[in-house]
Amino acid sequence: MVSLALQLETADALAVLRSQAYGSDRTVDALAAALAADLVAGRLTARQLGEDADSDR
């Protein structure tokens, strides 16, 4: 889901998840589940996810 939303290769999308997980003191699994739930529920858009990733570049 992250790789599609951010138009990244899978390895790069995983790196984004790892950095976000580290920054929020969560596991990658916990973060991925929370992101997926937020995306599906409409609390987070792919665009917002991209903006968060862009701020780290």
Backbone as CSV, one residue per row, in Angstrom:
resi,resn,N_x,N_y,N_z,CA_x,CA_y,CA_z,C_x,C_y,C_z
1,MET,0.828,-1.185,0.000,0.000,0.000,0.000,0.875,1.253,0.000
2,VAL,1.921,1.257,0.813,2.815,2.414,0.886,3.560,2.589,-0.426
3,SER,4.019,1.502,-1.007,4.774,1.619,-2.261,3.895,2.192,-3.368
4,LEU,2.635,1.800,-3.410,1.727,2.347,-4.417,1.389,3.802,-4.138
5,ALA,1.113,4.115,-2.884,0.730,5.480,-2.521,1.860,6.468,-2.788
6,LEU,3.087,6.043,-2.546,4.235,6.941,-2.706,4.978,6.736,-4.017
7,GLN,4.516,5.785,-4.808,5.162,5.441,-6.075,6.643,5.132,-5.871
8,LEU,6.893,4.217,-4.931,8.249,3.804,-4.598,8.428,2.318,-4.868
9,GLU,9.670,1.930,-5.049,9.997,0.516,-5.086,9.727,-0.060,-3.694
10,THR,9.513,-1.352,-3.628,9.164,-1.999,-2.371,10.222,-1.768,-1.287
11,ALA,11.486,-1.884,-1.642,12.560,-1.687,-0.657,12.543,-0.268,-0.106
12,ASP,12.276,0.699,-0.959,12.221,2.097,-0.506,10.995,2.346,0.372
13,ALA,9.875,1.736,0.029,8.671,1.873,0.845,8.900,1.259,2.227
14,LEU,9.597,0.140,2.280,9.909,-0.476,3.564,10.820,0.431,4.383
15,ALA,11.756,1.099,3.737,12.630,2.031,4.441,11.819,3.186,5.041
16,VAL,10.813,3.665,4.312,9.934,4.717,4.833,9.191,4.202,6.061
17,LEU,8.645,2.984,5.966,7.945,2.400,7.114,8.880,2.238,8.313
18,ARG,10.079,1.781,8.060,11.034,1.600,9.160,11.365,2.921,9.837
19,SER,11.576,3.959,9.048,11.918,5.254,9.639,10.741,5.827,10.421
20,GLN,9.533,5.681,9.888,8.350,6.160,10.599,8.135,5.359,11.889
21,ALA,8.351,4.059,11.823,8.190,3.215,13.009,9.209,3.599,14.078
22,TYR,10.434,3.805,13.666,11.478,4.189,14.612,11.135,5.529,15.261
23,GLY,10.706,6.478,14.439,10.377,7.813,14.940,9.181,7.839,15.873
24,SER,8.304,6.867,15.745,7.108,6.833,16.599,7.193,5.742,17.669
25,ASP,8.381,5.123,17.798,8.628,4.081,18.799,7.620,2.943,18.703
26,ARG,7.385,2.486,17.458,6.500,1.342,17.197,7.256,0.312,16.383
27,THR,6.676,-0.870,16.299,7.225,-1.860,15.375,6.709,-1.537,13.975
28,VAL,7.387,-2.059,12.976,6.923,-1.855,11.594,5.537,-2.466,11.423
29,ASP,5.316,-3.633,12.006,4.005,-4.283,11.896,2.902,-3.426,12.498
30,ALA,3.150,-2.859,13.674,2.141,-2.026,14.333,1.873,-0.769,13.519
31,LEU,2.940,-0.173,13.005,2.773,1.038,12.197,2.024,0.737,10.909
32,ALA,2.378,-0.338,10.240,1.720,-0.696,8.980,0.235,-0.964,9.203
33,ALA,-0.090,-1.644,10.296,-1.502,-1.915,10.600,-2.256,-0.617,10.867
34,ALA,-1.638,0.297,11.598,-2.287,1.578,11.903,-2.464,2.407,10.633
35,LEU,-1.447,2.435,9.775,-1.552,3.185,8.521,-2.634,2.608,7.621
36,ALA,-2.665,1.292,7.528,-3.683,0.651,6.691,-5.077,0.961,7.213
37,ALA,-5.257,0.878,8.523,-6.565,1.173,9.110,-6.955,2.620,8.862
38,ASP,-6.005,3.541,9.004,-6.291,4.961,8.773,-6.613,5.238,7.315
39,LEU,-5.904,4.594,6.399,-6.180,4.771,4.973,-7.559,4.249,4.600
40,VAL,-7.878,3.059,5.081,-9.166,2.440,4.758,-10.323,3.234,5.357
41,ALA,-10.126,3.754,6.585,-11.188,4.507,7.257,-11.303,5.943,6.755
42,GLY,-10.341,6.379,5.941,-10.386,7.737,5.410,-9.803,8.789,6.338
43,ARG,-9.152,8.370,7.419,-8.514,9.323,8.334,-7.179,9.822,7.799
44,LEU,-6.655,9.114,6.811,-5.372,9.447,6.198,-5.496,9.190,4.710
45,THR,-4.968,10.093,3.921,-4.981,9.900,2.471,-3.580,9.538,1.999
46,ALA,-3.505,8.970,0.816,-2.198,8.647,0.235,-1.374,9.919,0.069
47,ARG,-2.035,11.006,-0.247,-1.322,12.282,-0.409,-0.667,12.712,0.908
48,GLN,-1.398,12.574,2.013,-0.834,12.922,3.318,0.349,12.026,3.658
49,LEU,0.239,10.780,3.332,1.328,9.843,3.570,2.556,10.270,2.779
50,GLY,2.353,10.691,1.553,3.441,11.170,0.716,4.077,12.435,1.256
51,GLU,3.243,13.321,1.802,3.767,14.568,2.366,4.653,14.278,3.573
52,ASP,4.248,13.316,4.398,5.076,12.938,5.545,6.406,12.368,5.084
53,ALA,6.393,11.549,4.073,7.638,10.950,3.569,8.517,12.007,2.920
54,ASP,7.912,12.957,2.190,8.688,14.006,1.546,9.410,14.895,2.555
55,SER,8.833,15.071,3.726,9.455,15.939,4.741,10.742,15.340,5.264
56,ASP,10.928,14.041,5.107,12.142,13.367,5.575,13.239,13.338,4.520
57,ARG,12.958,13.761,3.317,13.962,13.681,2.245,14.860,14.875,2.228
